[in-house]
Amino acid sequence: MNRYTLTSLGITLCIGVACSSNSNDHAPSLADGGASSRSGAGGRSAVGKAGSGAAEGGSAGETEGGSAGQVDDGGAGGSSGDGGEAGLPEGMIIPVTPGACSESATWVGATPLEGISTDANEQLLAITPDELDVLFLRDGSAMRAHRDSASTAFGAADEMIIPDGYGVEAGVALSADGKTMVLLATGEQSFAAFTRTSRSEGFDASPDDTAFIGINQRAIQTMQKYAAPVLAPDGKSFVFAAFTPEPAGGFVSGFEGISVVFESLSTTNGWAMPESISQNLFDGTSAARALPSALSNDSRTLFYVDEASGRQMARFRDRADAPLYDVVDLDMRTRAVPDAQCDRLYYSSDGDILVATE
């Protein structure tokens, strides 16, 4: 196994003894405070608060296979008025059902991903929730592989043809059906979708930015850059990092830039204007960003790399539209992505792509 340092996805991945960790332990859950721009009274399992704003109502509609394309708009929610969170009576307890991913999970038995791990340096880019399609880097080259069952080894990997003007260095998003891939343009200010008709074929080289027009125009207007795109398994939301690029002369003293994690909901007109889900919780700077790697199947757990520490994190919320209050440290399990049941976790460590079980 080759061991060396690879700079990819906007972070430096530590490769070797110092950073290699298949540890079965993680830090205990931490309770964070702070507000969210999306969710009224915060989505906690608590007593309703009179006069608090409602959570954003309604889903953004259904989509087939988690595609990045347009879907039917499910409608916006109304105001809660004076009745407490989401219109509930004062004093009502809001029940919280268990999410797909457990905050107390201990990921054990890590093994190299069969059919993928070789003597080369491999880094995970994305894997579908059904575990049948994987995108990854092998010695810096973008590769794809498919298998017919999650219990079998992946078939031979094929090198991907990345269209001119786009790259995988800042991350790749893959839809749940494996037929849509989202790449970021090399200028890091515009996303586009690339599709294929079969999971055994390569992706078409023609970019389609139709659904991303509003998000892409926003980057030009704010002069921000983007990174680390993630498609929710249900196709209803799109998560990515946005940050202030450092100017040629450097930042002014005392300012290190701003990095935010945004989430955009799918509508009939494409992806809506994004809203911050990291605000007052896990915002970063331009050199220390939170870089998303996956959303759980119920969109209640966000997996991301914390550039400040170089560690993988998982944040949890009580609803898909609530703040991500609770955080668990997943150690050096870089670019972590769970399966649909969240009982297997795929990630990069020490030049391998590994899978561990809960």
C-alpha positions in Angstrom: 0.0 0.0 0.0 1.4 3.4 -1.0 1.3 5.9 1.8 1.6 9.6 1.1 -0.2 12.9 1.5 -2.9 13.6 -1.1 -4.5 17.1 -1.3 -8.0 16.6 -2.5 -11.5 18.0 -2.0 -10.1 21.2 -0.7 -8.4 19.5 2.3 -5.1 17.7 3.0 -5.8 14.1 3.8 -3.3 12.7 6.3 -2.0 9.4 5.0 0.2 7.2 7.2 0.6 6.1 10.8 -0.1 9.4 12.4 -3.5 9.8 10.9 -4.5 6.3 10.1 -7.4 5.3 12.3 -10.0 2.5 12.1 -10.9 3.1 15.7 -14.1 1.7 17.0 -14.5 4.6 19.5 -15.6 8.1 19.0 -16.1 11.1 21.2 -19.4 11.4 23.0 -22.2 13.5 21.5 -21.9 17.2 22.3 -25.0 19.5 22.6 -24.5 22.7 20.7 -26.7 25.8 21.0 -27.5 28.5 18.5 -30.1 29.6 16.1 -31.1 28.5 12.6 -32.5 30.5 9.8 -34.8 27.6 8.8 -36.6 26.1 11.7 -38.5 28.4 14.0 -38.1 27.0 17.5 -35.3 24.7 16.6 -36.8 21.4 16.0 -36.0 20.0 19.5 -38.1 17.5 21.4 -39.5 20.1 23.8 -42.5 22.1 24.9 -44.0 24.3 22.1 -43.1 28.0 22.4 -45.9 30.5 22.0 -45.2 33.0 19.2 -42.3 31.0 17.8 -42.0 30.8 14.0 -43.1 27.7 12.2 -40.6 25.3 10.7 -40.4 25.6 7.0 -43.5 23.7 5.9 -44.0 21.0 3.3 -41.5 19.0 1.4 -40.2 20.2 -1.9 -42.0 17.5 -3.8 -41.1 14.0 -5.0 -38.3 13.0 -7.2 -37.4 9.8 -8.9 -34.2 8.1 -7.7 -32.7 11.2 -6.1 -32.1 13.0 -9.3 -30.7 16.5 -9.4 -33.4 17.5 -11.9 -36.6 19.4 -11.3 -39.4 17.9 -9.2 -42.9 18.8 -8.3 -43.1 21.5 -5.6 -44.8 20.3 -2.5 -45.9 23.7 -1.4 -44.7 26.1 1.3 -45.8 25.9 4.9 -47.8 28.6 6.6 -47.0 30.6 9.7 -47.6 29.0 13.1 -49.3 32.1 14.5 -49.6 32.3 18.3 -50.0 28.6 18.9 -46.4 27.6 19.4 -44.0 25.7 17.2 -45.6 24.6 13.9 -49.0 25.7 15.2 -49.0 23.3 18.1 -50.9 24.3 21.3 -48.8 25.8 24.2 -47.4 23.1 26.4 -47.7 20.2 23.8 -44.7 17.8 23.7 -43.3 17.3 20.3 -42.3 13.7 19.9 -39.0 12.9 18.1 -38.7 9.5 16.5 -35.3 7.8 16.1 -33.4 8.8 13.0 -31.8 6.4 10.5 -28.4 7.0 12.0 -27.6 6.5 15.7 -25.6 9.1 17.6 -24.1 6.3 19.7 -23.0 4.1 16.8 -19.6 2.4 17.2 -18.2 1.6 13.8 -16.3 -1.7 14.0 -14.7 -4.3 11.8 -13.3 -2.0 9.2 -12.2 -3.8 6.0 -10.9 -2.7 2.6 -13.7 -2.3 0.1 -13.6 -5.5 -2.0 -12.9 -5.0 -5.6 -11.8 -1.3 -5.1 -8.9 -1.3 -2.7 -5.5 -2.0 -4.3 -1.9 -1.2 -3.8 -2.7 2.3 -5.2 -3.9 5.2 -3.2 -7.6 5.3 -3.2 -9.9 8.0 -1.9 -13.7 7.9 -1.7 -15.7 10.5 -3.6 -19.3 9.1 -3.4 -21.3 5.9 -3.0 -25.0 5.4 -3.5 -27.2 4.5 -0.5 -27.9 1.0 -2.0 -24.1 0.5 -2.1 -24.1 -0.5 -5.8 -22.2 2.5 -7.4 -19.0 4.1 -6.2 -17.0 7.0 -7.4 -13.4 7.4 -6.2 -9.9 8.5 -6.9 -7.1 6.1 -7.6 -3.7 7.7 -7.6 -5.5 11.0 -8.5 -7.6 9.6 -11.4 -11.4 9.6 -11.2 -12.8 6.1 -11.3 -16.3 4.5 -11.2 -17.4 1.0 -10.4 -20.6 -0.9 -10.1 -21.8 -4.2 -8.6 -25.2 -6.0 -8.7 -25.4 -6.7 -5.0 -24.1 -5.0 -1.8 -22.9 -8.5 -0.6 -20.6 -9.0 -3.6 -17.3 -7.4 -4.7 -17.3 -4.4 -7.1 -16.5 -5.2 -10.7 -13.5 -3.7 -12.5 -13.3 0.0 -12.2 -13.4 2.3 -15.2 -11.7 5.6 -15.5 -14.1 8.5 -15.9 -13.9 11.1 -18.6 -14.2 14.4 -16.8 -15.5 17.1 -19.2 -13.4 20.1 -19.9 -14.1 22.9 -17.5 -15.1 20.6 -14.7 -13.2 18.7 -12.0 -13.6 16.4 -9.0 -11.0 18.1 -6.8 -13.7 20.0 -4.9 -16.0 17.0 -4.6 -18.6 15.0 -6.4 -22.3 14.4 -5.7 -24.1 11.2 -6.8 -27.8 10.6 -6.9 -29.4 7.7 -5.1 -30.1 5.9 -8.4 -26.5 6.3 -9.6 -27.6 8.0 -12.8 -26.9 11.6 -12.0 -23.5 13.1 -11.0 -23.0 16.7 -10.0 -19.7 18.4 -10.6 -18.3 21.8 -9.9 -16.8 23.9 -12.6 -13.1 24.6 -12.3 -13.9 28.2 -11.4 -15.6 26.8 -8.3 -18.7 29.0 -8.8 -21.1 26.8 -10.8 -22.6 23.3 -10.5 -23.9 21.2 -13.3 -25.4 17.7 -13.6 -24.2 14.9 -15.8 -26.5 11.9 -16.5 -26.4 8.4 -17.8 -29.2 6.1 -18.8 -27.7 3.0 -17.3 -25.7 2.4 -14.1 -23.2 0.3 -16.1 -22.4 3.1 -18.6 -20.3 6.2 -18.3 -21.8 9.7 -17.7 -22.7 11.9 -20.6 -20.1 14.7 -21.2 -22.7 17.4 -21.7 -23.3 19.5 -18.6 -26.8 20.5 -17.6 -26.9 23.5 -15.2 -30.6 24.2 -15.6 -31.6 23.2 -12.0 -28.6 25.1 -10.6 -29.0 28.5 -12.3 -30.1 30.4 -9.2 -27.3 28.9 -7.1 -24.7 29.6 -9.8 -25.9 33.2 -10.2 -25.7 33.6 -6.5 -22.0 32.8 -6.5 -21.3 35.5 -9.0 -23.3 38.1 -7.1 -21.7 37.2 -3.7 -18.2 36.4 -5.2 -18.2 33.3 -3.1 -16.8 29.9 -4.2 -18.4 26.5 -3.7 -17.2 23.0 -2.7 -18.3 19.6 -1.5 -21.7 19.0 -3.2 -24.0 16.4 -1.7 -27.4 15.2 -3.0 -29.9 14.0 -0.4 -30.9 10.3 -1.1 -34.5 11.4 -1.5 -33.5 14.0 -4.1 -35.3 16.8 -2.2 -32.3 18.8 -1.0 -28.8 19.7 -2.2 -26.1 20.5 0.3 -22.7 22.2 -0.3 -20.1 24.5 1.2 -19.7 28.2 0.2 -16.7 30.3 1.2 -15.0 33.6 0.7 -12.0 33.1 -1.6 -8.8 34.7 -0.3 -7.8 37.8 -2.4 -4.5 38.0 -4.1 -3.2 40.3 -1.4 -4.5 38.2 1.4 -7.3 38.9 3.9 -7.2 42.1 6.0 -5.8 41.6 9.5 -8.3 40.0 11.8 -10.5 38.5 9.0 -10.0 34.9 7.8 -12.9 34.7 5.4 -16.2 33.0 6.0 -17.3 29.5 5.2 -20.9 28.3 5.4 -22.8 25.1 4.7 -25.9 25.7 2.6 -28.9 23.5 1.9 -31.2 24.1 -1.1 -34.6 22.5 -1.6 -35.8 21.2 -4.9 -38.7 23.0 -6.6 -40.4 22.9 -10.0 -38.0 25.6 -11.1 -34.9 23.8 -10.0 -32.9 24.2 -6.7 -34.2 27.1 -4.6 -32.0 29.8 -3.1 -30.0 28.0 -0.4 -30.2 28.7 3.3 -27.4 28.3 5.9 -27.6 25.1 8.0 -24.3 25.8 9.8 -25.1 29.3 11.0 -24.0 29.8 14.7 -23.3 26.1 14.9 -20.4 25.1 12.7 -19.5 27.9 10.3 -15.8 28.0 9.4 -13.2 30.2 7.8 -11.9 30.1 4.2 -9.0 27.9 5.3 -11.0 25.8 7.9 -14.2 24.8 6.2 -16.9 22.2 7.0 -17.0 20.1 3.8 -20.1 17.9 3.5 -19.6 14.3 2.4 -23.1 12.8 2.8 -26.6 13.0 4.1 -28.3 10.1 5.7 -31.3 8.4 4.1 -33.7 10.5 6.2 -31.7 13.7 5.8 -31.4 14.0 9.6 -27.6 13.3 9.8 -25.0 15.4 7.9 -21.5 13.9 7.5 -18.7 16.4 6.9 -15.0 16.9 7.2 -13.9 19.6 9.6 -10.8 21.2 8.0 -9.8 22.9 11.2 -9.2 19.6 12.9 -8.9 17.3 9.9 -11.5 15.0 11.4 -14.8 13.6 10.2 -17.9 14.7 12.0 -21.6 13.8 12.0 -24.3 16.2 13.0 -27.8 15.2 13.9 -31.2 16.9 13.8 -34.7 16.0 14.9 -36.3 16.7 11.6 -35.0 17.2 8.1 -35.7 20.9 8.4 -34.3 21.4 12.0 -31.0 22.7 13.1 -28.0 20.3 13.3 -27.4 20.7 17.0 -25.8 17.4 18.2 -22.3 16.4 16.9 -20.3 13.2 17.1 -16.6 13.0 16.2 -15.9 10.1 13.8 -12.1 10.4 14.1 -10.2 10.1 10.8 -12.9 8.3 8.8 -12.6 10.8 6.0 -15.3 11.4 3.4 -17.7 9.1 5.4 -20.9 8.0 3.6 -23.5 5.7 5.2 -25.6 3.1 3.5 -29.4 3.5 3.4 -30.0 1.7 6.8 -27.0 3.5 8.3 -25.5 0.3 9.6 -22.5 0.4 7.3 -20.1 3.3 6.9 -17.8 3.8 3.9 -14.8 6.1 4.2 -11.2 6.8 3.3 -8.3 6.1 5.7 -4.6 5.6 5.1 -4.9 5.3 1.3 -7.7 2.7 1.4 -11.5 2.9 1.0 -12.9 1.0 4.0 -16.3 -0.2 5.2 -17.2 -0.6 8.8 -20.4 -1.9 10.4 -22.5 -0.5 13.3 
